[in-house]
Amino acid sequence: MPSITCLSTLRPRLFGLCLSLSLSSLATQAAVAAPSPLDLFILDAPPLTFVDSSNGHGIVGEIAVQAIAKAGYTVHIQALPWARSQRHVSEKQDLLIAPLTRTPERENRFTWIAPIISMDRAFFTLGKPVTSYEEARQTYGIIGVGLGSAQEEILRSQGFSNDQIYPLTIGDNPAQMLLKGRIDAWFNGVPESRYIWPKNSDRTLFMSPVLNTADIYLACSRQCSDELVKNLRTAVESLRADGTLERLKNQYMPE
């Protein structure tokens, strides 16, 4: 943009106009230089992500936020119901979302920036635990899963019927439904279940063997800037290499 020079020798009215143009030009340049904040869609899925940042945003949330800052961007946290968040991000451009499991159904709907951590999944019950998907299909009439979570897709791929799968709002709801006897089992990520359960009950929660392990990602809209993907991928790997990720895991999931 060409510079505009104002001289004090100009007539006052002309000088004022020139000064106004100069200030407008500087404001425009500043707006161009400062990128808009990146929208990051997360959900309350402790200890992976927390919408309320009073105690930090969780393991995955903090890595995402720090990676965005490290790459030179600012962040705007967004929270919608999880299924709606996924739909919105996939249909728009340059929107970020975490934590998201990379599944066959989601593969072509998102740009997969970087894996952050690997998560185990298992069945949780108040009675004797099962040892396999086959045993679970034969044993459990109703299985609670997080609404919009990968758990629902995983169970369908393992041959569970629609009548057996009960999607529930992610958070305390599945634990409460299990306590009330409204569901027979809860299929969920191990870290989240172990974090949520003690806050709801002191009863013993039984866990099956781990039956699924998958990486969870920081992802972007299907239409996503190559530069943005490259910068954030580099930032995530840097936070992994310098020990930040390990420190966050120890902070949110102490042994």
Secondary structure by P-SEA (a helix, b strand, c coil): cbbbbbbccccaaaaaaaaaaaaaaaaaaaaaacccbbbbbbccccccccccccccccaaaaaaaaaaaaacbbbbbbbccaaaaaaaaaacccccccccccccccccccccccccbbbbbbbbccccccccaaaaaacccbbbbccccaaaaaaaaacccccccccccccaaaaaaaaacccccccccaaaaaaccccccccbbbbccccbbbbbbbcccccccaaaaaaaaaaaaaaaaaaaaaaaaaacccc
